[in-house]
Each structure stands twice: as C-alpha cells, then as structure tokens.
Amino acid sequence: MATHFALLFGLLLLAPLAQAAEQSTLVRVTTYWREEGQLHAASNGTRLRNGHCAVDPKKIPYGSK
C-alpha cells in the first residue's frame, strides 16, 4: 500500500512538469523607437527600454520570459 501511495504521490508531483514543456511559436515582432524629444512611445504611456516588445496578452501573458 505504501508503494502505491508513493507512486501516486510521485506522479502528482511530476504532472505539472509534463505540461510545462517549452514549445515554439511563430510570432510577429513589433519594434518601437523614440523620436527626438519624445519621452514615451508605448500606447499605455510606459517609457520603453532595451528588451521591451509588444505582445498580445491573450497569446503571451504579461511578465512572460
């Protein structure tokens, strides 16, 4: 019985890892650049920095890396 419990517990621990596999996605990248004298370029008023990109939050959740 303890063996069955340990096996079930191990499977429950490993189940999220099976769903967290990386996958490739074809995307279109949109870039922004700042014109002379322009402080903000993003549509929400955020100051853009190196490494920022535009995403559809329905496809790629905010904060994803």
C-alpha positions in Angstrom: 0.0 0.0 0.0 2.8 2.4 0.8 4.4 1.7 -2.6 1.1 2.6 -4.3 0.9 5.8 -2.3 4.5 6.8 -3.0 4.0 6.1 -6.8 0.8 8.2 -6.8 2.4 11.0 -4.9 5.4 11.0 -7.3 3.1 11.1 -10.3 1.2 14.0 -8.9 4.5 15.9 -8.3 5.7 15.3 -11.9 2.4 16.0 -13.6 2.9 19.8 -13.8 6.3 19.3 -15.3 4.8 17.4 -18.3 2.5 20.4 -19.0 5.3 23.0 -18.6 7.2 21.8 -21.7 8.6 24.5 -24.0 7.0 25.0 -27.3 7.9 27.0 -30.4 5.5 29.7 -31.6 5.7 31.7 -34.8 5.3 35.4 -33.9 5.4 38.8 -35.5 7.7 41.2 -33.5 6.8 44.9 -33.4 9.5 47.3 -32.6 9.3 50.9 -31.3 11.8 53.7 -31.4 11.9 57.1 -29.8 11.9 60.2 -31.9 13.9 63.3 -30.9 12.2 65.0 -27.9 9.7 62.1 -27.4 9.7 60.6 -23.9 7.1 57.9 -24.1 6.4 55.7 -27.2 4.2 52.9 -25.8 0.4 53.1 -26.2 0.0 52.9 -22.4 2.4 55.7 -21.7 5.2 53.4 -20.4 8.8 54.5 -21.1 10.4 52.0 -23.4 13.8 50.5 -22.7 16.0 47.9 -24.3 14.4 44.4 -24.2 10.8 45.7 -24.4 8.4 44.3 -27.0 4.7 44.4 -27.8 2.6 41.3 -27.2 -1.0 40.2 -27.4 -1.7 39.3 -23.7 -4.2 36.7 -24.9 -1.3 34.8 -26.6 1.6 35.7 -24.3 0.8 36.6 -20.7 2.3 39.8 -19.3 5.6 39.1 -17.5 6.5 36.0 -19.5 10.1 35.5 -20.3 
